[in-house]
């Protein structure tokens, strides 16, 4: 089994620990906001290690939409490259856990709809 590498940002690591440690009953709002989040467990593109990241919960038509914007920054967060390399992920949405396969949306019409 691959090694788990916790997030390097302190607040992110604490949020993941609280969310997962409580079984999803705590830590399900993005730190300092009232926006619900999910935990995405994925594999590192280079390391192959297990990574976990909280992202804003966006659901459209019964599917999750992961938006790699870093709050509008001009570059993608590292997890975007990880998902491109290893699209099989686990999503924790509060107390529910799902095995999923991520795909990148490239079609302009689908992107606009989402």
Secondary structure, DSSP 8 states (H G I E B T S, - for coil): ---B---SSHHHHHHHHHHHHTTTSSS-B-TTSS-BEEEEEEE-TTT--EEEEEEE--EETTEE-----TTT-SS--HHHHHHHH--EEEEEETTEEEEEE------HHHHHH-
